[in-house]
């Protein structure tokens, strides 16, 4: 698993507390619950 920094941890915590879905191109969020990951391309 890739390292996630403080800002990534805050984003995940806030999104989870509000039951939001995160849409991202950031590979460090790939295969995580509540994350919609789309590879760059």
N, C-alpha and C positions, 0 to 999 in steps of 0.2 A: 504494500500500500504506500502511496506517495505521501510525503509530508504535506500537511495543510497548515498554513500560518494562522495567526491570530484573527485576521480579517475573515478568512474562510470559515473559521470556527464560529465567529459571531454571526455570519450570514446563515450558516446551517442552524444554529440555535434559535435565531429569531424566526426563520422560516418554519422550523418545526413547531415552535410555540404558537404560531398563527395558522398552522396547518396549510402552509403555502407550498406550491411547487416551484422549484428553481429551474429555470431554463438556461443552459450554459453551453459554451464551447470549450470550457476548461476541463481537460482530461483528468484532473485530480478528483473531480466529482463523479466520474464514470462509475457505473454499477452501484450507486448508492440509492437508498430508499428516498423517494420524494424528489429525485433529480431527473430532469429530462436533458440528457446529454446528446448533442449533435456534433459529430466530428467536423473539424474544419475541412473545407474542400470546395 
